[in-house]
Amino acid sequence: MSAIQQAMALLIDAFHKYSGKEGDKYTLSKAELKDLLTNELGDLLGKANDKTAIDKIFGALDHDKSGEVDFQEYVTMVGALSVACNDFFVDYQKKGGKK
């Protein structure tokens, strides 16, 4: 598999590792999302244990207000975080950071 195919497989696997522990096996409940954020993105987000922060993230992701985060909503979050990380590193490099 190519690097992008591997990345896609990892995104899918990570979602399904946490989805379905409660309720629908194809969506993330708030508790499942918290577990995913804490275990998979804790270093990046920092405040994954903050209930208010989790509530805000969940509310922002749950576009259809279903009370659950589906795969498309999850991928949107990962994409937005990827853009933010890329922007940070590009800015860092432009300001004389390591290449």
C-alpha positions in Angstrom: 0.0 0.0 0.0 1.1 3.6 -0.6 1.7 5.9 2.3 -1.7 7.6 1.7 -3.5 4.3 1.6 -1.8 3.3 4.8 -2.9 6.6 6.4 -6.5 6.0 5.3 -6.5 2.5 6.7 -5.1 3.9 10.0 -7.9 6.6 10.2 -10.5 4.0 9.5 -9.0 1.5 12.1 -8.7 4.2 14.7 -12.4 5.2 14.3 -13.7 1.7 14.6 -11.4 0.9 17.5 -13.5 3.3 19.6 -16.9 3.3 17.8 -19.6 0.9 18.9 -18.6 0.4 22.5 -21.8 2.2 23.3 -24.8 2.2 21.0 -24.3 2.3 17.2 -21.2 0.6 16.2 -20.7 3.0 13.3 -20.7 6.2 15.3 -18.9 7.7 18.3 -20.7 8.6 21.5 -19.3 11.5 23.6 -17.5 9.0 25.8 -16.1 7.1 22.9 -14.9 10.4 21.3 -13.3 11.4 24.6 -11.4 8.1 24.7 -10.3 8.5 21.1 -9.1 12.1 21.7 -7.3 11.2 24.9 -5.6 8.0 23.6 -4.9 9.0 20.0 -4.6 12.8 20.0 -3.8 13.6 23.7 -0.4 15.1 22.9 -1.8 17.3 20.2 -4.9 18.5 22.0 -3.6 18.7 25.5 -7.0 19.3 27.1 -8.7 16.1 26.1 -9.5 15.4 29.8 -11.3 18.7 30.2 -15.1 18.0 30.1 -15.9 21.5 28.8 -13.4 21.1 26.0 -14.8 17.7 25.1 -18.3 19.1 25.1 -17.2 21.9 22.7 -15.4 19.6 20.4 -18.3 17.2 20.4 -20.8 20.0 19.7 -18.7 21.3 16.8 -18.3 17.9 15.3 -21.9 16.7 15.6 -23.1 18.8 12.6 -26.4 16.9 12.2 -27.1 17.1 16.0 -27.6 13.3 16.2 -25.9 13.1 19.5 -23.2 11.0 17.9 -20.2 11.6 15.7 -20.2 9.7 12.5 -17.3 8.8 10.3 -17.6 11.8 8.0 -17.7 14.2 11.0 -14.6 12.4 12.5 -12.7 12.7 9.2 -13.5 16.4 9.0 -11.9 16.8 12.5 -8.8 14.9 11.5 -8.5 16.9 8.3 -8.9 20.2 10.1 -6.2 19.1 12.7 -3.9 18.1 9.9 -4.3 21.5 8.2 -3.6 23.3 11.5 -0.5 21.1 12.1 0.8 21.7 8.5 0.2 25.5 8.9 2.2 25.5 12.2 5.1 23.7 10.7 5.2 25.8 7.5 5.1 29.0 9.7 7.8 27.6 11.9 10.1 26.8 8.9 9.5 30.3 7.4 10.5 31.9 10.7 13.9 30.1 10.6 13.1 26.9 12.3 14.5 23.5 11.3 13.6 22.2 7.9 
